[in-house]
Every structure is written in C-alpha cells, then in structure tokens.
Amino acid sequence: MADRGLGDWVWRGLLAPVRALLPKNPWLRWAIYLLPVLVVLWLLGPALHAVVELLRLLVALFEPLLQSTLGRSLLLLAVFAAGGLGAYGLLRHRVRDLRGEAVVGRHLRAVGALVGSNRRRSRDGFRRVARYRGPLPSGLEWLPAAANLALARLELEAARPAAALACLLRVVERDLPPELVRSLCQLRLTAELQQGALLPAALLAEAEAAVARFPDDAVLLGTLRDLRQQAGDPDGALEAHARLATAVAPLHAPLEQQHLATRIESMARQALAAGDHERARQLAKRLAKLLPDGNAAGLLLGDLHRSTGDLPKALQAYGRTRSAAGLERMAELLAAHPGCVEPRQLLEWCPLQGTLLLVARELARAGERERAERAARLAAEQLGPTPTVCAVLVEVLELLGEGEQAQRLRERTVARLLQAPPS
C-alpha cells in the first residue's frame, strides 16, 4: 500500500504541468484529447481506403449471386460452412476434452460393473475402451492398455488363455506406467502357464526376465519358485521362496514364512537321508535364523548329530528345544543307547519336569535304586498320573525288579483310562 501511494504521488507530480496547460473548458479539453486520434486516422487513411475498396469488390462479386435463388442458396451454404469451420476451430479442443472424458467415464463404469460382479457388462465396457483410438486426457494415454489388461484378466478367469494372450498382444509396452508393465508381465506369464504351449525352459527364462525387472513382485516370485522347482532346481526354488517371504504383504508374511520353513526342513531331511551332513547343517542354521523361536531347527540339529554318532550333542540340541518333541527324541535316543551320558547332564541340558522321568530311567538302568525311586517319585508328584508318566514309571519299576508293583500300576493306569469320560 505504501509503494502504491508513493507511485500515485509521483505520477500526479509528472502530470501536474500538463494539467496546468490544459484549458478549463471541458469541450476544449475533449477536442485536445481527440486531436491525436484524428492525426492517427489521417495517417491510416490510405490503408482504410484500401479496406473499403476491398469490401466494395467483394460486394460486387457476390451481387450477381444475390440476384438468383441458386446463388443465394450457394452463398447461404458457404456462410454456414464458414461458420461451421470457425466453430470447429474455436471448439475443437473442448470437443477433444469431452471425448476423452467420455472414455474415462466408460472405463470407470466398466470397473464399477466388475466390482458389482457383472462380468458381461464389464467386458463390454472394457472392450469399447480398448478399441478407442481418439484423443485422451493428458496423463491418461495408457487407458486403452489398461482396458486390454482388464480384458485379459477376465479371460483368464474364464479359463481362456488364448483370448487373454490376444488381448495382451494389443498392448504396446512403450510409455506405459511401471505398474501396468508389472501387470502385463504377470498376466502374460499366467496365460502362458495356463495355455501350456511354451517349453518349460522358455517359461523359466521369461519368468527370470520378469523378476529381474520387478524383483519385489510377489506374484512373479511365486511363479519363478514353482518353475524352478519343476525344472529340478531346489536351491533356486528356495532362493525365490525366500525372496517371496519378504515381498508378500505383512498380513500373509507369517504364513509364507511357515511354508518356507517347511520347505527348508524338508530339504534338510532329504540331505540328511542322503548323507550330506554339511548341507543339512547349513539348512538347519538357516531354519534357526528364520524361526528362532521354533523347535524344528533344534530337532533337526539333534537328528544331524545323532546320525554322525555325536550323541551328547544330539541330546543337547534336543534339550534346547524345551519341548515335548525334544523330550520324546531324547527318550528314543536313550532307549537305543542307554548310559551314553550321565543322568545329571540331562537336567542341565533340558531343565524340564519331564526330564526327571528320563533321569529316573537312566538311574534305574545304572542300578542306583534309591536315586531312581526318588526321581520317579518327584516326577510323579510334579507331573501327575498321566498315561505317559505311568508308562515310564512302570518301566522304571521293572528295571528295579519291582515286577508286581509295575503290574499293579499298569492295571490301575488301564482302569483309569477306561473310566475316563470321553473328550
């Protein structure tokens, strides 16, 4: 505001001498204002005269046409044509925008029909958009390509992979947004898998190229995993599965990690059965890193040490799981190799109440009657008369030479199981 006031004062100061020289009579003042206009018109007089003569020439040319009905009709048509061309020149951009907006609306209606499960109406709408070759709004030049992708997806749902591939062939990849290129790769792989016309090697190569372009796409990684597994490449399938477990949505990540853990454990079991202990050890470590709170890696390491003959390490690995499965593996190993470790070490490696049963059995096998009875009694008090506890106690009594007590305990256990209400 201050700058504008200063400018006004300067402008008024410059015009003050001019105002002082102008006459006070308003008519004289207007005459002075019109004088420059008249001078300009006088200077442009020849040009205006040429324009007037040109207009007279045009009137002389059209005057014969006005004398007859045919001439007047032709002149009227010429006027309407000139008006139409002028209107087209003025409105063509608006008409272009209207056509583009109409195509966008048609595409949105097709999407709405798809959401409403009206497949026929949705397919018709996408087909009309895919055939459109006119102008499109700025930034939506990819709309026909998106319609073709939607048509291909509908054809795949209807189990028509050939028709889906035909829709995908109409899509020009150049200048497409990355997300549409990703969808194009996904749909092309799926259609080729359903069709089954390509060789497995060609499918695998295409999947590798697609994953190289989009390394974090869960759909492509899942397809690559399956193709590598079918091609007899379990290590490659495992690598793709590991990448898939990190690329899926957080909601599905736990389930995919569980599937990956199952795959790793299965491969480790196969390596263990084949005698490849080093590979089994690497896979067990990988499994432990994937599921640090699970028991599968500990049981797998225990089986690995047991197969190599390192029984103490096998018992330690089983004990670190702190699980019923680990106790069961420890019991199996001790039954097959009695006395391979000291009983006190069992409690150090697996400080659980159930370990007392194993300790009692090992003490009974070693002939330490009092310690075996004390451990068995303590285990029975803490764990209760469950069938498993009673079965181990029967075995301990038989090892201690108490056959009659063992028989009576066996009979009471059977009677308790028969009297128990069905669950």
C-alpha positions in Angstrom: 0.0 0.0 0.0 2.9 2.4 0.8 4.5 1.7 -2.5 1.3 2.2 -4.4 0.7 5.6 -2.6 4.2 6.7 -3.5 3.7 5.8 -7.2 0.5 7.7 -7.3 2.2 10.8 -5.9 5.0 10.5 -8.4 2.5 10.1 -11.3 0.5 13.0 -10.2 3.6 15.1 -9.9 4.5 14.3 -13.5 1.0 15.1 -14.8 0.7 18.3 -12.9 2.3 20.6 -15.5 0.2 19.0 -18.3 -3.0 19.7 -16.3 -1.9 23.2 -15.8 -1.5 23.8 -19.5 -4.9 22.3 -20.5 -7.9 24.7 -20.9 -10.5 24.8 -18.2 -13.4 24.4 -20.7 -14.2 20.6 -20.9 -15.2 20.8 -24.6 -11.8 22.3 -25.5 -10.2 19.7 -23.3 -12.0 16.8 -25.2 -11.1 18.5 -28.5 -7.4 18.3 -27.5 -7.9 14.6 -26.5 -9.4 13.8 -29.9 -6.7 15.6 -31.8 -4.1 12.7 -31.6 -6.9 10.2 -32.7 -7.6 12.3 -35.8 -3.9 12.5 -36.6 -3.7 8.7 -36.4 -6.7 8.2 -38.6 -5.3 10.7 -41.2 -2.1 8.7 -41.3 -4.0 5.4 -41.7 -6.3 6.9 -44.4 -4.7 5.1 -47.4 -5.0 1.7 -45.6 -8.6 2.3 -44.6 -9.3 3.4 -48.2 -7.8 0.0 -49.4 -10.0 -1.9 -47.0 -13.1 0.0 -48.2 -12.3 -0.8 -51.8 -11.8 -4.4 -51.0 -15.2 -4.6 -49.4 -16.7 -3.0 -52.4 -15.0 -5.6 -54.6 -16.4 -8.4 -52.5 -19.9 -6.9 -52.7 -19.6 -6.6 -56.5 -18.6 -10.2 -56.7 -21.4 -11.5 -54.5 -24.1 -9.2 -56.0 -24.8 -11.5 -59.0 -25.3 -14.4 -56.6 -27.9 -12.5 -54.7 -29.9 -12.0 -57.9 -30.9 -15.7 -58.2 -32.3 -18.3 -55.9 -29.4 -20.7 -56.6 -26.9 -18.1 -55.9 -28.5 -17.1 -52.6 -28.6 -20.9 -51.7 -24.9 -21.3 -52.5 -24.0 -18.2 -50.6 -26.0 -19.4 -47.6 -24.2 -22.8 -47.7 -20.9 -21.0 -47.9 -21.8 -18.9 -44.9 -22.9 -21.9 -42.9 -19.7 -23.8 -43.9 -17.5 -20.9 -42.9 -19.4 -20.6 -39.6 -19.0 -24.4 -39.0 -15.3 -24.2 -39.7 -15.0 -21.3 -37.4 -17.0 -23.0 -34.6 -14.8 -26.2 -35.1 -11.6 -24.1 -34.8 -12.9 -22.5 -31.6 -14.4 -25.6 -30.0 -12.2 -28.4 -31.2 -10.2 -28.5 -28.0 -13.3 -28.6 -25.9 -14.8 -31.4 -28.1 -11.5 -33.3 -27.7 -11.7 -33.0 -23.9 -15.3 -34.1 -23.9 -14.4 -37.2 -25.9 -11.6 -38.1 -23.6 -13.7 -37.6 -20.5 -16.4 -39.8 -22.0 -13.9 -42.6 -22.4 -12.7 -42.2 -18.9 -16.3 -42.4 -17.7 -16.9 -45.5 -19.7 -13.8 -47.1 -18.2 -15.0 -46.2 -14.7 -18.4 -47.7 -15.4 -16.7 -50.9 -16.6 -14.7 -51.0 -13.3 -17.9 -50.5 -11.3 -19.6 -53.3 -13.2 -16.6 -55.5 -12.4 -16.8 -54.6 -8.7 -20.5 -55.5 -8.9 -19.7 -58.9 -10.4 -21.4 -58.0 -13.7 -18.8 -59.7 -15.9 -20.7 -59.3 -19.2 -21.3 -55.6 -18.8 -17.7 -55.0 -17.6 -16.3 -56.9 -20.5 -18.3 -54.9 -23.0 -17.2 -51.6 -21.4 -13.5 -52.6 -21.4 -13.7 -53.8 -25.0 -15.1 -50.4 -26.1 -12.4 -48.5 -24.3 -9.7 -50.9 -25.7 -10.9 -50.1 -29.3 -10.9 -46.4 -28.8 -8.3 -44.5 -30.8 -9.3 -40.9 -30.3 -7.8 -38.2 -28.1 -7.4 -38.9 -24.4 -6.9 -36.6 -21.4 -3.3 -35.6 -20.6 -1.7 -38.3 -18.4 -4.2 -41.0 -19.3 -2.8 -42.1 -22.6 -2.5 -45.6 -21.1 -6.2 -46.1 -20.7 -6.7 -48.4 -23.7 -3.8 -50.5 -22.5 -5.4 -50.8 -19.0 -8.6 -51.9 -20.6 -6.8 -54.6 -22.6 -5.2 -55.8 -19.4 -8.5 -55.9 -17.6 -10.0 -57.9 -20.5 -7.0 -60.4 -20.3 -7.7 -60.8 -16.6 -11.4 -61.6 -17.3 -10.4 -64.1 -20.0 -8.0 -65.8 -17.6 -10.8 -66.1 -15.0 -12.9 -67.7 -17.7 -10.1 -70.2 -18.4 -9.5 -68.8 -22.0 -5.7 -68.2 -22.0 -5.6 -67.9 -25.9 -8.0 -65.0 -25.8 -6.1 -63.4 -22.9 -2.9 -63.6 -24.9 -4.6 -61.9 -27.8 -5.6 -59.0 -25.6 -2.1 -58.7 -24.2 -0.6 -58.6 -27.8 -2.6 -55.4 -28.4 -0.8 -53.7 -25.5 2.2 -51.6 -26.5 4.7 -51.6 -23.7 6.4 -48.4 -24.6 5.5 -45.4 -22.5 3.4 -47.5 -20.1 3.5 -46.7 -16.4 5.6 -49.2 -14.4 2.6 -50.7 -12.6 0.9 -51.5 -15.9 4.1 -53.1 -17.2 4.2 -55.2 -14.0 0.6 -56.3 -14.6 1.5 -57.1 -18.2 4.3 -59.4 -17.1 2.1 -61.1 -14.5 -0.8 -61.7 -16.9 1.5 -62.9 -19.7 3.2 -65.5 -17.5 -0.1 -66.7 -16.1 -1.7 -67.0 -19.5 1.3 -68.9 -20.9 1.3 -71.3 -18.0 -2.4 -72.0 -18.5 -2.0 -72.4 -22.2 0.9 -74.8 -21.8 2.2 -74.2 -25.4 5.7 -72.9 -24.4 8.5 -75.1 -23.3 9.5 -75.1 -19.6 12.8 -73.6 -20.4 11.2 -70.7 -22.3 8.8 -70.1 -19.5 11.6 -70.1 -16.9 13.6 -67.7 -19.0 10.6 -65.3 -19.2 10.0 -65.6 -15.5 13.7 -64.8 -14.8 13.5 -61.7 -17.0 10.3 -60.5 -15.4 11.7 -60.9 -11.9 14.9 -59.1 -13.0 12.7 -56.1 -13.9 10.4 -56.3 -10.8 12.5 -58.0 -8.1 9.9 -57.3 -5.3 6.8 -58.6 -7.0 5.2 -61.5 -5.0 3.2 -62.9 -8.0 6.3 -63.1 -10.2 8.4 -64.6 -7.4 5.8 -67.3 -6.7 5.7 -68.2 -10.4 9.5 -68.3 -10.6 9.6 -70.5 -7.5 7.2 -73.0 -9.0 9.0 -73.1 -12.4 12.4 -73.6 -10.8 11.0 -76.4 -8.7 9.5 -78.1 -11.8 12.9 -77.7 -13.6 14.6 -79.6 -10.8 16.4 -76.7 -9.2 15.5 -76.9 -5.5 18.2 -74.4 -4.5 16.9 -71.9 -7.0 13.3 -72.5 -5.8 14.4 -72.0 -2.2 16.1 -68.7 -3.1 13.0 -67.5 -4.9 10.8 -68.6 -1.9 13.0 -66.7 0.5 12.6 -63.5 -1.6 8.9 -64.2 -1.8 8.6 -64.4 2.0 10.0 -60.9 2.3 7.9 -59.5 -0.6 4.4 -60.6 0.4 2.1 -58.3 2.3 2.6 -58.2 6.1 -0.7 -59.9 6.6 0.5 -63.0 4.7 4.1 -62.9 5.8 3.8 -65.3 8.8 2.1 -68.0 6.7 4.6 -67.7 3.9 7.5 -67.9 6.4 6.0 -71.1 7.8 5.8 -72.5 4.3 9.4 -71.5 3.7 10.4 -73.2 7.0 8.6 -76.4 5.9 10.5 -76.3 2.6 13.9 -75.8 4.3 13.2 -78.6 6.8 12.1 -81.0 4.0 15.3 -80.2 2.0 17.4 -80.7 5.2 15.7 -84.1 5.8 16.4 -85.2 2.3 20.1 -84.1 2.6 20.3 -86.0 5.9 18.8 -89.1 4.4 21.3 -88.8 1.5 24.3 -88.5 4.0 25.1 -84.9 3.0 25.7 -83.7 6.6 27.2 -80.4 5.6 24.2 -79.3 3.5 21.9 -80.5 6.3 23.8 -78.4 8.8 23.6 -75.3 6.6 19.9 -75.7 6.1 19.4 -76.2 9.8 21.2 -73.0 10.6 19.1 -71.2 8.0 16.0 -72.6 9.6 17.1 -71.5 13.0 17.6 -68.0 11.7 14.2 -68.0 10.0 12.3 -69.3 13.1 14.4 -68.5 16.1 11.6 -69.4 18.5 10.7 -72.7 16.8 11.6 -76.2 17.6 12.2 -77.6 14.1 15.8 -76.4 13.9 16.8 -77.9 17.2 15.2 -81.2 16.4 16.9 -81.2 13.0 20.3 -80.4 14.5 19.8 -83.2 17.1 19.0 -85.7 14.3 22.1 -84.5 12.4 24.4 -85.1 15.5 22.7 -88.4 16.1 23.4 -89.5 12.5 27.0 -88.6 12.9 27.3 -90.5 16.2 27.7 -87.5 18.4 25.1 -88.5 21.0 25.8 -85.9 23.7 25.5 -83.0 21.2 22.3 -84.6 19.9 20.8 -84.7 23.4 21.9 -81.1 24.0 20.2 -80.0 20.8 17.0 -81.9 21.7 17.1 -80.4 25.2 17.5 -76.8 24.0 14.1 -77.0 22.3 12.4 -77.3 25.7 9.5 -79.1 24.1 7.6 -82.4 24.3 9.0 -83.4 20.9 12.5 -82.8 22.2 11.9 -85.0 25.3 10.5 -87.7 23.1 13.6 -87.7 20.9 15.8 -87.8 24.0 13.8 -90.7 25.3 14.2 -92.6 22.0 17.9 -91.9 21.9 18.5 -93.0 25.5 16.4 -96.2 24.9 18.6 -97.0 21.9 21.9 -96.0 23.7 21.4 -96.4 27.4 24.1 -94.9 29.6 25.6 -92.8 26.9 25.6 -89.7 29.2 25.4 -89.0 32.9 21.9 -88.6 34.3 22.7 -85.3 35.9 23.7 -83.9 32.4 20.1 -84.5 31.2 18.7 -82.0 33.7 21.4 -79.5 32.7 20.6 -79.7 29.0 16.9 -79.8 29.4 15.7 -78.4 32.8 12.1 -79.6 32.5 10.0 -81.7 34.8 9.6 -84.3 32.2 13.3 -84.9 32.2 13.0 -86.4 35.7 11.4 -89.4 34.1 14.4 -89.9 31.8 16.7 -89.4 34.7 14.8 -92.0 36.8 15.0 -94.5 34.0 18.7 -93.9 33.5 19.4 -94.3 37.2 17.4 -97.5 37.3 19.4 -98.8 34.4 22.6 -97.9 36.3 21.4 -99.8 39.3 21.0 -96.7 41.6 17.8 -97.8 43.2 17.3 -95.0 45.8 18.1 -92.2 43.4 15.9 -93.7 40.7 13.0 -94.1 43.2 13.4 -90.5 44.4 13.5 -89.1 40.9 10.5 -91.2 39.8 8.5 -90.1 42.9 9.3 -86.5 42.3 8.3 -86.7 38.7 5.0 -88.4 39.6 4.3 -85.7 42.2 5.0 -82.8 39.8 3.5 -84.2 36.6 0.6 -86.2 37.9 -0.6 -89.7 36.9 -0.8 -89.1 33.2 -0.6 -92.2 30.9 2.9 -91.2 29.8 4.2 -90.8 33.3 2.7 -94.1 34.4 4.2 -95.9 31.4 7.7 -94.6 32.3 7.2 -95.4 36.0 6.2 -98.9 35.0 9.4 -99.2 33.0 11.4 -97.9 36.0 9.8 -100.3 38.4 10.6 -103.2 36.0 14.2 -102.1 35.8 14.4 -102.0 39.6 13.0 -105.5 39.8 9.6 -104.5 41.2 7.6 -106.5 38.7 4.5 -106.9 41.0 4.3 -103.1 41.6 4.8 -102.4 38.0 1.9 -104.8 37.1 -0.4 -103.2 39.6 0.5 -99.7 38.4 -0.1 -100.8 34.8 -3.5 -102.2 35.7 -4.5 -99.1 37.6 -3.5 -97.0 34.6 -5.6 -99.1 32.3 -8.6 -98.9 34.6 -8.2 -95.1 34.9 -8.1 -94.8 31.1 -11.3 -96.9 30.8 -13.1 -94.9 33.4 -12.1 -91.5 32.0 -15.1 -89.7 30.3 -14.7 -89.3 26.5 -13.4 -85.9 25.5 
